[in-house]
């Protein structure tokens, strides 16, 4: 079954259960990801933004089945991979990889760089001989801008940016078709951020991979993404082409988010009207009924507390989940 | 150099870059451990004790089971009394004479001519001289205790006897204390060499300590690793089992096991190993629980690395510091437990010796021959000291927070 999308997520749910009480067990669900659907085409970058704790990373990790999804479907090239066990999942792990947020925690400090990258090569039998293995490691290191004699070193001998490059080399080692970038730049210096993002773009241009780019730096996301999805409290509230979302944000939350981007010009920055949201993010343990954003939304209507909005197409690919746009 | 302004090639730039040899984790640990004086003292002591335990008995003139009843209970320092110009004796606490050389080497028991146990004297023939060893005053002084209240009753051995050579008394105070040349640390109550037995005891005690803690680590790491990595229900059940084992005094379990299974070296190792792993299991579980949420483990899972490989290659190497420290601390505690079990009679059986049995054997004669207890006690204390300091030093050296 062929599909337009390389990776598709349909109604993905990930609930974490919290049990309390010794004898009378009560179960509460933290709805980290609730009914999220989107797709990523080959060679495309989908940016996923949202504030901390809105379920961006959980979505990424659930797609790779690092967390077992509670509900919904994961499709890879149209094949359902939701209920595959570890062994059946292995060929898909060669095709989907992940780059992690913290370059200090994502590399095992007891392994040399060649061991770290070599682990990926060995697990998927990419190399047929030790010579080839070494050759692959050397070329990967060069690809990400490191030297091949760095292979015998340990992670603590590298800077944050260099470590992130090693993490990227590890993800590239198995020649994946799709990479989830879980806030790959948020732990780096601004100067290094640009280098890493440019490198990711170059690699994409060379190999035609799909990216799911999770971040909270909005300008960086706009720079790298073809399309952007906005998440709030486990829900996808808006998705569309990156220019559409940026220039004509539809959802009140997206508007508020975008208004927070500083403009590097004092006069226009001053005249800019910032939408300041009232209150805090509600607890995902017990989210508001209906629209999850209604507690902080200035356009809140009666209908919002009763009915949960679903994604509606407003213009081409631009979809938004808000009752304001229901026709 | 024709032109000093030629462009530097990329190879020239990178080629001259000074590359420091990268230190592996253990090289780094060793570098830090070396700077710790106490830890190095401990390490040197452990090496010395181990070498003595392995090779010491080979160089000893006696075996650990050789008995010479005539030489029983001779201390490491002996008083040598001059009889004639070239004959010296050591007056044994058990009221007999042993012929020695002037510098403290034991020659033998002199020939007895007459042994009168009623009038309390023994006559010896030493080098043709008739030596009368009269110890009647010893009994007299204790017998007359009540009546001679004013007179201080002396407990000193030297006041309890007289020596007559060919009928005339000699100056018994003309004695000098020398060290025992034959038995460097004296003999025990069966005339066995204490030094050899302590060395032999070190073999057993160190073996027990080492093997038992290896068994501990093996079971503990495996059990804790699985419990921590699996988490959830498996973890819950496994840790409740640990709680149950831990809620019974461990020593009690060991003692009961020792009673059920027949005592011996293997049994001690087995029981200590089987019971004391719970601490290790808890420690490893805690470490694994915190490590398995780290991103490098997620990265390995995202690559599809198998569970076993993740535990062995990622989790345990990162938890190795606390494991090594805990093992270092487990060794003295196993030695101590073994000594204790031997001391209460559940340890190795005679004639084999461990430090605990040596201390136990010495307990009977503690008033007269305290050295027999002191020697194994010092051995235990020094070993505990050494392992504890090395363990402490390792904790500092392995702690990543101290890494610069």
Interface residues (C-beta under 8 A of the other chain):
Chain A: X61 X64 X66 X86 X89 X90 X93 X94 X96 X97 X98 X100 X101 X102 X105 X106 X107 X108 X109 X110 X111 X119 X120 X123 X124 X147 X149 X152 X153 X154 X156 X157 X167 X170 X174
Chain B: X14 X19 X22 X23 X24 X25 X294 X295 X296 X298 X299 X300 X301 X302 X303 X304 X305 X306 X313 X314 X317 X318 X320 X400 X403
